[in-house]
Amino acid sequence: MKTKVRVGKKLTIHIPKAVAEELNIKDGDILSLRVKDNKIILEQDNAILLSLKGKKFAKISLDEIEKISEEEQNKYENSN
């Protein structure tokens, strides 16, 4: 979808209703605005998008996850 918007007083822009509906943007949502290659990029700032598209800073293998899971299960079972 492509649409034009006008820059208003105080350099504000209005997100058209059709765009907001397509992206499921609601009143009170937090959006991130950045500039890249002379373009404005406006993205929804939520945990799901961050987990999918955000910068990764840690790695863990499936074996490590399984080991931690087993340790936690053992703690729970031994506490009863």
C-alpha positions as CSV (number, residue, x, y, z in Angstrom):
1,M,0.0,0.0,0.0
2,K,1.3,3.4,-0.9
3,T,-0.3,6.7,0.2
4,K,0.7,10.4,0.6
5,V,0.5,12.3,3.8
6,R,1.0,16.0,4.5
7,V,3.4,17.3,7.1
8,G,1.5,19.4,9.5
9,K,2.3,22.1,12.1
10,K,5.1,21.1,14.4
11,L,6.2,18.6,11.7
12,T,3.5,16.1,12.6
13,I,2.2,13.4,10.2
14,H,-1.1,11.5,10.4
15,I,-1.2,7.8,9.7
16,P,-4.2,7.2,7.4
17,K,-6.9,4.9,8.8
18,A,-6.5,2.3,6.1
19,V,-2.8,2.0,6.8
20,A,-3.4,1.8,10.6
21,E,-6.0,-0.9,10.1
22,E,-3.8,-2.9,7.7
23,L,-1.0,-2.9,10.3
24,N,-3.3,-3.2,13.3
25,I,-2.0,0.0,14.8
26,K,-4.1,1.2,17.7
27,D,-4.3,4.2,19.9
28,G,-1.5,4.1,22.5
29,D,0.8,1.7,20.5
30,I,4.5,2.5,20.7
31,L,6.1,2.8,17.3
32,S,9.8,3.2,16.5
33,L,11.0,5.7,13.9
34,R,14.4,5.6,12.3
35,V,16.1,6.9,9.2
36,K,17.9,4.5,6.8
37,D,19.2,5.3,3.3
38,N,17.4,8.7,3.4
39,K,14.1,7.0,4.1
40,I,11.9,7.2,7.2
41,I,11.0,3.8,8.6
42,L,8.2,3.5,11.1
43,E,7.9,0.1,12.8
44,Q,5.6,-1.3,15.5
45,D,7.6,-1.7,18.7
46,N,6.3,-4.9,20.3
47,A,7.9,-8.0,21.8
48,I,6.8,-10.4,19.0
49,L,8.3,-8.2,16.3
50,L,11.4,-7.6,18.4
51,S,11.9,-11.3,18.9
52,L,11.5,-12.0,15.2
53,K,13.3,-9.1,13.7
54,G,15.4,-7.6,16.5
55,K,19.1,-7.8,16.9
56,K,20.1,-11.2,18.5
57,F,22.5,-10.9,21.4
58,A,22.6,-14.4,22.8
59,K,22.7,-17.9,21.4
60,I,21.6,-21.2,23.0
61,S,21.4,-24.6,21.5
62,L,18.5,-27.0,21.7
63,D,20.7,-29.3,23.8
64,E,21.3,-26.5,26.4
65,I,17.5,-25.8,26.5
66,E,16.8,-29.5,27.1
67,K,19.4,-29.7,29.9
68,I,18.0,-26.6,31.7
69,S,14.5,-27.9,31.3
70,E,15.5,-31.3,32.8
71,E,17.3,-29.5,35.7
72,E,14.2,-27.4,36.5
73,Q,11.9,-30.4,36.3
74,N,14.2,-32.3,38.7
75,K,14.1,-29.4,41.2
76,Y,10.3,-29.3,41.1
77,E,10.0,-33.1,41.5
78,N,12.6,-33.2,44.4
79,S,10.8,-30.4,46.3
80,N,7.6,-32.5,46.7
